[in-house]
Amino acid sequence: MKSRFSEELEMFRDTVRRFLAAELVPRNGMFDSQQALREFWSNAGALGLLGAAIPEQYGGPGLDRLSIVIIAEELGRLSAGAVAGASLTSDIATSVLIDAGSEEQKRKWFPGILAGKVIQALAMTEPEAGSDAGAIRTRAVRDGDHYVINGSKCFISNGTIADVIYVIAKTEGSERTRGMTAFIVPADTPGLTRRKHATLGYRGGDTGELFFDNVRVPLEDRIGDEGAAFKLFDTAVTLDRFHIASRSWAASQTAFETTLEHARQRKMFGQRLIDMQNTQFKLGMIETELAVSRSFIDRCLDAYRIGEFSMADGAMLKIWLPEMEGRVMDACLQLWGGSGWMEDHPIAQMFTAARLQRIWAGATELQLSVLGRRYLR
């Protein structure tokens, strides 16, 4: 089958696959210390896997933004990826600086990002503001040549290990999304404290809670104009849609392949599991869903490349692929029986990780509302 990506991106895929096989699989996605995790990032940077879309003029590879899809697929196809969480996907955050960072900000941060020495986090979600981004309460008040930030963030990928955090806050006197402004906050800024969440899945990853107590941020660390953050994150949100959808598809494909092989080997009642009609029906439905889903992702990728990827496309992508993954993982775990319920079994790890896909980056219900509002015109 002809590749959906350029030769350059397929070469990038080969490098990602070899790197994950050497650095992630032996650990099964777990890191026993922050030092080990930082070595992982540093080694990824040495191979040119980080900041892939950073333009060449800043020392980056200047690859297509869709390089994030390659990373997502390669993480998705590994059970170790189901444990590791958001490893390597911080390029979604990089897009914020690429699109709206000042020349000084780019020159300051891009070298460390490319080398794997600077880990990024994107902090928008709050305890009372998840899908409803306009409800954020974190405030940034202008004080001379600084902003003073107070508030908290939660469920932030790379939250406790990030060296730099792109924080979304409301500026004084602003309402809803019109007043959202982005700031660069280095992790060692006084007044910033962090705490790691204990999560159901992605246990090898880092998901954190952030607290801002009179955190002073220089004016030059504001990203873009005041009140412009919501529009600024359009690209990041779109890339996140492709990242999640591609990861869901790849994980589902792996679950299907491993379950099919299991069914061919498993003997019961004098026959193989695959010889039973119910097993054939279940696997046949999974294969069909995978084929349809692959076609839909490809159509969306084509639309993105020519500038015709719509908000509705993004909503449907975020609805269909994670929901499909949930159905696939449930059916596959059932065919594995008791062994699939063991915590260290690859299917169990993928099953648990799949549950998050329907929640983060805009839950299924939010995406359905996005579609539904179009019908009221």
Backbone hydrogen bonds, N-H to C=O, Kabsch-Sander energy under -0.5 kcal/mol:
donor,donor_aa,acceptor,acceptor_aa,energy
10,E,6,S,-2.1
11,M,7,E,-2.0
12,F,8,E,-1.7
13,R,9,L,-2.2
14,D,10,E,-2.0
15,T,11,M,-1.8
16,V,12,F,-2.4
17,R,13,R,-3.0
18,R,14,D,-2.3
19,F,15,T,-2.4
20,L,16,V,-2.7
21,A,17,R,-2.1
22,A,18,R,-1.8
23,E,19,F,-3.0
24,L,20,L,-1.9
25,V,20,L,-2.5
27,R,24,L,-0.7
28,N,24,L,-0.6
28,N,25,V,-1.5
29,G,24,L,-2.0
30,M,27,R,-1.7
37,L,33,S,-1.8
38,R,34,Q,-2.6
39,E,35,Q,-2.1
40,F,36,A,-1.8
41,W,37,L,-2.0
42,S,38,R,-2.6
43,N,39,E,-2.6
44,A,40,F,-1.9
45,G,41,W,-2.4
46,A,42,S,-2.0
47,L,43,N,-1.0
48,G,45,G,-1.5
49,L,44,A,-2.4
54,I,51,G,-1.9
58,Y,55,P,-1.7
59,G,56,E,-2.2
60,G,55,P,-1.9
62,G,54,I,-1.8
63,L,52,A,-3.1
67,S,64,D,-1.9
68,I,65,R,-1.6
69,V,66,L,-1.4
70,I,66,L,-1.0
71,I,67,S,-1.8
72,A,68,I,-2.3
73,E,69,V,-2.7
74,E,70,I,-2.3
75,L,71,I,-2.4
76,G,72,A,-2.6
77,R,73,E,-1.8
78,L,75,L,-1.3
82,A,78,L,-0.9
83,V,79,S,-0.7
83,V,80,A,-0.6
84,A,80,A,-2.3
85,G,81,G,-1.4
89,T,86,A,-2.0
91,D,88,L,-0.6
92,I,89,T,-1.6
93,A,90,S,-0.9
94,T,90,S,-1.5
95,S,91,D,-1.3
96,V,93,A,-1.6
97,L,93,A,-0.7
97,L,94,T,-0.5
98,I,94,T,-2.3
99,D,95,S,-2.3
100,A,96,V,-2.3
101,G,97,L,-1.6
106,K,102,S,-2.4
107,R,103,E,-2.4
108,K,104,E,-1.9
109,W,105,Q,-2.4
110,F,106,K,-2.2
113,I,109,W,-2.0
114,L,110,F,-2.8
115,A,111,P,-1.7
116,G,112,G,-0.6
116,G,113,I,-1.0
117,K,112,G,-2.0
118,V,112,G,-1.8
119,I,117,K,-0.6
121,A,164,V,-1.4
123,A,121,A,-0.6
123,A,166,Y,-2.8
124,M,122,L,-0.8
126,E,129,A,-2.3
129,A,126,E,-1.4
133,A,131,S,-1.5
135,A,132,D,-2.0
136,I,133,A,-1.5
139,R,150,N,-2.6
140,A,170,K,-3.1
141,V,148,V,-2.3
143,D,146,H,-3.3
146,H,143,D,-1.1
147,Y,217,V,-2.5
148,V,141,V,-2.4
149,I,147,Y,-0.6
149,I,215,V,-3.1
150,N,139,R,-2.2
151,G,212,F,-2.0
153,K,210,L,-2.3
154,C,125,T,-2.1
156,I,208,G,-2.5
157,S,155,F,-0.6
158,N,206,D,-3.3
159,G,156,I,-2.0
159,G,206,D,-0.6
162,A,158,N,-2.0
163,D,119,I,-2.6
164,V,119,I,-1.8
165,I,185,V,-2.0
166,Y,121,A,-2.9
167,V,165,I,-0.9
167,V,183,F,-2.5
168,I,123,A,-2.3
169,A,167,V,-0.5
169,A,181,T,-2.6
170,K,138,T,-3.2
171,T,179,G,-2.1
172,E,140,A,-1.0
174,S,171,T,-1.8
178,R,175,E,-0.8
179,G,175,E,-0.7
179,G,176,R,-1.2
180,M,177,T,-1.5
181,T,169,A,-3.0
182,A,223,I,-0.7
183,F,167,V,-2.1
184,I,221,D,-3.1
185,V,165,I,-2.8
185,V,183,F,-0.6
187,A,163,D,-2.7
189,T,186,P,-1.8
192,L,189,T,-1.7
193,T,191,G,-0.6
193,T,211,F,-2.1
195,R,209,E,-2.3
197,H,207,T,-3.4
199,T,197,H,-0.7
202,Y,82,A,-1.0
204,G,83,V,-2.6
205,G,83,V,-0.8
205,G,202,Y,-1.7
208,G,156,I,-2.5
209,E,195,R,-3.2
210,L,153,K,-2.5
211,F,193,T,-2.7
212,F,151,G,-3.2
213,D,191,G,-2.1
213,D,211,F,-0.6
214,N,212,F,-0.6
215,V,149,I,-2.4
216,R,214,N,-0.6
217,V,147,Y,-3.0
217,V,215,V,-0.5
219,L,145,D,-2.5
221,D,218,P,-2.2
222,R,219,L,-1.8
223,I,182,A,-2.7
224,G,100,A,-0.7
224,G,222,R,-0.7
228,A,225,D,-1.6
229,A,180,M,-2.8
230,F,177,T,-0.5
232,L,228,A,-1.8
233,F,229,A,-1.6
234,D,231,K,-1.8
235,T,232,L,-0.5
237,V,233,F,-2.7
238,T,234,D,-2.3
239,L,235,T,-2.7
240,D,236,A,-2.1
241,R,237,V,-2.0
242,F,238,T,-1.9
243,H,239,L,-2.7
244,I,240,D,-2.7
245,A,241,R,-2.5
246,S,242,F,-2.6
247,R,243,H,-2.1
248,S,244,I,-2.5
249,W,245,A,-2.3
250,A,246,S,-2.5
251,A,247,R,-2.4
252,S,248,S,-2.1
253,Q,249,W,-2.5
254,T,250,A,-2.2
255,A,251,A,-2.4
256,F,252,S,-2.4
257,E,253,Q,-2.5
258,T,254,T,-2.6
259,T,255,A,-2.1
260,L,256,F,-2.5
261,E,257,E,-2.0
262,H,258,T,-2.0
263,A,259,T,-2.6
264,R,260,L,-1.6
265,Q,261,E,-1.1
265,Q,262,H,-0.6
266,R,262,H,-2.7
268,M,271,Q,-3.4
271,Q,268,M,-1.5
273,L,266,R,-2.5
274,I,263,A,-2.1
275,D,272,R,-1.0
276,M,273,L,-1.2
280,Q,276,M,-1.8
281,F,277,Q,-2.6
282,K,278,N,-2.6
283,L,279,T,-2.6
284,G,280,Q,-2.4
285,M,281,F,-2.1
286,I,282,K,-2.0
287,E,283,L,-2.6
288,T,284,G,-1.9
289,E,285,M,-2.5
290,L,286,I,-2.4
291,A,287,E,-2.1
292,V,288,T,-2.4
293,S,289,E,-2.5
294,R,290,L,-2.4
295,S,291,A,-1.9
296,F,292,V,-1.9
297,I,293,S,-2.5
298,D,294,R,-2.3
299,R,295,S,-2.2
300,C,296,F,-2.2
301,L,297,I,-2.6
302,D,298,D,-2.3
303,A,299,R,-2.2
304,Y,300,C,-2.4
305,R,301,L,-2.2
306,I,302,D,-1.2
307,G,304,Y,-1.4
308,E,303,A,-3.4
309,F,303,A,-0.7
310,S,308,E,-0.6
314,G,310,S,-2.1
315,A,311,M,-2.3
316,M,312,A,-2.6
317,L,313,D,-2.5
318,K,314,G,-2.2
319,I,315,A,-1.9
320,W,316,M,-3.0
321,L,317,L,-1.6
323,E,319,I,-1.6
324,M,320,W,-2.8
325,E,321,L,-2.7
326,G,322,P,-2.1
327,R,323,E,-1.8
328,V,324,M,-2.6
329,M,325,E,-2.9
330,D,326,G,-1.9
331,A,327,R,-2.3
332,C,328,V,-2.7
333,L,329,M,-2.6
334,Q,330,D,-1.9
335,L,331,A,-1.5
336,W,332,C,-1.4
337,G,333,L,-1.1
339,S,336,W,-0.8
340,G,337,G,-1.0
341,W,338,G,-1.3
342,M,339,S,-1.2
345,H,342,M,-2.1
349,Q,345,H,-2.2
350,M,346,P,-2.4
351,F,347,I,-2.7
352,T,348,A,-2.1
353,A,349,Q,-2.1
354,A,350,M,-2.1
355,R,351,F,-0.8
355,R,352,T,-0.7
356,L,352,T,-0.6
356,L,353,A,-0.9
357,Q,353,A,-0.7
357,Q,354,A,-0.5
358,R,354,A,-0.6
358,R,355,R,-0.7
359,I,356,L,-2.6
360,W,356,L,-2.1
362,G,359,I,-0.6
364,T,358,R,-1.8
367,Q,363,A,-2.0
368,L,364,T,-2.3
369,S,365,E,-1.8
370,V,366,L,-2.1
371,L,367,Q,-1.9
372,G,368,L,-2.8
373,R,369,S,-2.6
374,R,370,V,-0.6
374,R,371,L,-0.9
375,Y,371,L,-0.6
375,Y,372,G,-1.3
376,L,373,R,-1.0
377,R,374,R,-0.9
